[in-house]
């Protein structure tokens, strides 16, 4: 088969990398399109994934998103119409199921965000929908249960189950090197996010000369803000840092939502979510199971207290087993797809 993946956001790079590699090893052809959002292009290039950039990201403004949506749908259709695609696959690419419909091919759509309005057209046009067991279904979503597949665990387990034990072992062996705090700011350009912007500034100023801190920015605006706002001792990398590099010296991870925060939590890294909007079902699952703490008003004293009292917990083998089962479920559906 010729399988098309639309990779439209940075977390989807690592999610699909292993599945794409396994599909190619079985003789499938893979066509990949991308979109310049967050660190997506840089990560695709770092992983050596051949891709074609199609379209742009239209920012947070809802009007621009509405205008830009059919534009990218048309751009994708035009790029793919003569490439003999057999199956479309995507995570949270709202464009992909519609383009697949226009190409008259089946599509597999996955999502773990019940608040994303883009699920409305994606659920309508997708042939198959994969969601995690903890994702909350609203009345609209329930209309499509006939084509939904519920996978165990959370999305991040799909790709971390292979390396989680190795990462955990490396952290235990090098525990004396765990000294750096990593911070992931809010998803400032996401349509679903309506929380506060730059709300971590005071905390970062309090941490600035006390503990080594690295800010993992999501976009150029955040990079400029944290580079130019007087955070003298805080590191603001211009390029993405690998998961393994972060895990090797991460004393504490502070994340304002998103996949990276969940990734850290499920491999045993002490993690505080400071997400300022309603938590997703997958995040609530991690908080309720004790793998992550949710703190809306985090300050320096709370960070100190958390560091002093928190110890790495044993890796959750049950969650990793769920991740493996989810991987096998999604991979086998793609590799053996029959229309």
C-alpha positions in Angstrom: 0.0 0.0 0.0 0.9 3.6 -0.4 0.0 5.1 3.0 -0.2 8.9 3.5 0.6 10.4 6.9 -0.2 14.0 7.6 2.1 15.1 10.4 0.8 18.5 11.5 2.2 19.0 15.0 5.4 18.2 16.8 4.1 15.4 19.1 3.0 13.4 16.1 6.6 13.0 14.8 7.7 10.7 17.6 4.2 9.1 17.7 4.3 7.9 14.1 8.1 7.4 13.7 8.2 3.8 14.9 5.0 2.8 13.0 6.3 4.4 9.8 9.6 2.5 10.1 7.8 -0.8 10.7 5.5 -0.2 7.8 8.4 0.5 5.4 10.2 -2.6 6.6 7.2 -4.6 5.5 7.3 -3.1 2.0 4.7 -0.4 2.3 5.3 2.9 0.7 4.8 5.9 2.9 4.0 9.5 1.8 4.4 12.2 4.4 3.1 15.7 4.4 3.8 18.2 7.2 2.8 21.7 8.4 5.1 24.3 10.0 3.6 24.4 13.5 5.7 24.4 16.7 8.9 22.3 16.2 7.3 19.9 13.7 9.7 20.5 10.7 12.8 20.6 12.9 11.8 17.3 14.5 11.0 15.6 11.2 14.4 16.6 9.9 16.2 15.5 13.1 14.5 12.0 12.8 15.5 11.9 9.1 11.9 11.5 8.0 11.4 12.6 4.4 8.4 14.9 4.1 6.8 17.6 2.1 5.6 20.8 3.7 2.1 21.7 2.6 0.4 24.9 3.7 1.0 27.0 6.8 -0.4 27.3 10.3 -2.9 30.2 10.6 -2.3 31.0 14.3 -4.8 31.1 17.1 -7.3 33.6 15.5 -10.5 31.6 14.9 -11.4 33.6 11.8 -8.0 32.9 10.2 -8.3 29.2 11.1 -11.7 29.1 9.4 -10.4 30.8 6.3 -7.2 28.7 6.2 -8.8 25.3 6.7 -10.2 24.8 3.2 -7.1 26.4 1.7 -4.9 23.6 3.2 -7.4 20.9 2.3 -7.2 22.1 -1.3 -3.4 22.3 -1.2 -3.2 18.7 0.2 -5.6 17.4 -2.4 -3.7 19.0 -5.2 -0.4 17.6 -3.9 -1.7 14.0 -3.4 -4.2 13.6 -6.3 -1.8 11.9 -8.6 0.2 9.9 -6.0 -2.0 6.8 -5.9 -2.6 6.9 -2.2 -4.4 3.9 -0.7 -4.9 5.0 2.9 -4.7 8.2 4.9 -3.5 8.1 8.6 -3.2 11.0 11.0 -3.3 12.1 14.6 -5.3 15.3 15.1 -4.9 16.4 11.5 -8.4 17.8 10.9 -7.6 18.1 7.2 -6.7 14.5 6.6 -10.1 12.7 6.7 -11.6 15.4 4.4 -8.8 15.2 1.9 -9.1 11.4 2.0 -12.8 11.7 1.2 -12.0 13.9 -1.8 -9.4 11.4 -2.9 -12.0 8.6 -2.5 -9.8 6.6 -0.1 -10.3 5.4 3.4 -8.8 7.2 6.4 -7.7 6.4 9.9 -8.0 9.3 12.3 -6.7 9.3 15.9 -7.3 12.0 18.6 -7.0 12.3 22.4 -8.4 15.8 22.9 -12.1 15.9 23.5 -12.1 19.8 23.4 -10.7 20.1 19.9 -13.4 21.6 17.6 -11.6 20.2 14.6 -12.9 16.8 15.6 -16.3 17.8 14.2 -15.3 17.6 10.5 -12.7 14.9 11.2 -15.2 12.5 12.9 -17.7 13.2 10.1 -15.4 12.2 7.3 -13.0 9.6 8.9 -13.5 6.0 8.0 -12.1 4.8 11.3 -11.5 6.7 14.6 -9.1 5.7 17.3 -9.4 7.3 20.8 -7.8 6.4 24.2 -10.0 4.7 26.8 -9.9 7.8 29.1 -11.1 10.3 26.5 -14.4 11.8 27.4 -17.1 11.4 24.7 -19.5 14.3 24.3 -23.0 13.9 22.7 -21.6 14.7 19.2 -18.8 12.2 19.5 -21.2 9.4 20.5 -22.8 9.7 17.1 -19.8 8.0 15.6 -19.3 5.1 18.1 -20.0 2.7 15.2 -16.6 3.6 13.7 -14.7 4.2 16.8 -11.9 1.9 18.2 -11.0 2.4 21.9 -7.3 1.7 22.6 -5.9 1.0 26.0 -3.8 3.5 28.0 -2.9 6.9 26.5 -1.4 8.1 23.2 2.1 8.5 24.6 2.3 4.9 25.6 1.9 3.9 21.9 5.5 5.0 21.3 7.2 5.0 24.7 6.5 1.4 25.7 9.6 0.3 23.8 12.0 2.7 25.5 10.4 3.4 28.9 12.3 0.8 30.9 15.7 1.9 29.4 15.0 5.5 30.2 14.0 4.7 33.7 17.1 2.6 34.3 19.3 5.3 33.0 17.7 7.8 35.3 18.2 5.5 38.3 21.8 4.8 37.4 22.6 8.5 37.0 20.4 9.9 39.8 23.2 12.2 41.0 23.0 14.1 37.6 19.3 14.8 38.0 19.5 18.5 38.7 17.7 20.5 35.9 14.2 21.8 35.8 12.5 21.7 32.4 9.5 23.9 31.6 7.1 23.6 28.7 4.9 26.7 28.3 1.3 26.8 27.3 0.0 25.9 23.8 -0.4 29.5 22.9 -1.6 29.0 19.3 -4.0 26.1 19.9 -7.7 26.7 19.2 -8.8 24.8 22.3 -6.6 26.7 24.8 -8.3 29.7 26.4 -6.0 29.9 29.5 -3.5 32.6 30.5 -0.5 33.5 28.5 3.1 33.8 29.8 1.8 33.0 33.3 5.0 31.3 34.3 7.1 34.4 34.1 7.2 35.1 37.8 8.0 31.6 38.7 10.8 31.5 36.2 12.2 34.8 37.7 12.1 33.2 41.1 13.9 30.1 39.8 16.4 32.1 37.6 19.4 32.2 39.9 18.6 29.3 42.2 18.2 26.2 40.0 19.3 25.4 36.4 16.2 25.8 34.2 15.6 25.1 30.5 12.5 26.5 28.7 11.2 24.2 25.9 9.4 26.7 23.8 6.6 25.8 21.3 7.0 28.6 18.7 9.1 31.6 17.7 7.0 34.0 19.7 7.7 32.1 22.9 11.4 31.7 22.0 11.7 35.5 21.6 9.7 36.2 24.8 11.9 34.0 27.0 15.1 35.0 25.3 14.4 38.8 25.8 12.6 39.0 29.1 15.5 39.2 31.5 15.8 35.5 32.3 19.6 35.7 32.6 20.5 32.2 33.7 17.7 30.3 32.0 18.5 28.2 29.0 16.2 28.7 25.9 17.3 26.2 23.2 16.5 27.3 19.7 16.2 23.7 18.4 14.3 20.8 20.0 16.0 18.7 22.6 15.6 14.9 22.4 13.5 13.0 24.9 16.5 11.0 26.0 18.5 14.2 26.7 15.8 15.7 28.8 15.2 12.5 30.7 18.9 12.1 31.5 19.2 15.2 33.8 15.6 16.2 34.5 15.0 16.7 38.2 11.5 18.1 37.7 9.3 18.7 34.6 6.8 21.6 34.7 4.4 21.5 31.7 1.5 23.6 30.7 -0.3 20.7 29.1 0.4 18.7 26.0 2.0 15.4 25.0 5.5 16.2 26.4 4.1 16.6 29.9 2.4 13.3 29.7 5.5 11.7 28.2 7.6 12.7 31.2 4.9 11.6 33.7 4.5 8.0 32.4 8.2 7.2 32.4 8.5 8.2 36.1 9.9 11.7 35.9 8.5 14.0 38.6 6.0 16.1 36.7 3.7 19.0 37.6 1.0 20.1 35.2 0.2 23.8 35.3 -2.3 23.7 32.5 -4.7 26.7 33.0 -7.7 25.3 31.2 -9.9 22.3 31.7 -7.8 19.1 31.8 -8.3 16.5 29.1 -9.5 13.0 30.1 -6.0 11.6 29.5 -4.5 14.1 31.9 -7.1 13.5 34.6 -6.2 9.8 34.3 -2.6 10.5 35.1 -3.4 12.9 38.0 -5.9 10.5 39.5 -3.4 7.6 39.3 -0.7 9.7 41.0 1.6 9.9 38.0 1.3 13.6 37.7 0.4 16.6 39.9 -1.9 19.4 38.7 -1.2 22.8 40.3 -2.8 25.9 38.9 -0.9 28.4 41.1 2.7 27.1 41.2 5.3 29.2 43.0 8.9 28.7 44.1 8.0 27.4 47.6 5.7 24.7 46.1 8.5 23.7 43.7 10.9 23.4 46.6 8.4 21.3 48.6 7.7 19.1 45.6 11.4 18.5 44.9 12.1 17.7 48.6 9.2 15.2 49.0 8.8 13.6 45.6 10.8 10.4 44.8 10.7 8.6 41.4 8.1 5.9 41.6 8.5 2.5 40.0 7.7 2.4 36.3 4.1 1.5 35.7 4.3 -1.8 33.8 0.6 -2.0 33.4 0.6 1.4 31.6 3.5 0.2 29.4 1.7 -3.0 28.6 -1.4 -1.0 27.6 0.9 1.1 25.3 2.2 -2.0 23.6 -1.3 -3.3 23.0 -2.4 0.1 21.6 0.6 0.1 19.3 -0.2 -3.4 18.0 -3.9 -2.5 17.6 -3.2 0.6 15.5 -0.3 -0.8 13.6 -2.1 -4.0 12.6 -5.1 -2.0 11.5 -3.0 0.2 9.2 -0.7 -2.6 7.9 -3.6 -5.0 7.1 -6.2 -2.4 6.1 -9.0 -3.7 3.9 -11.5 -1.2 2.5 
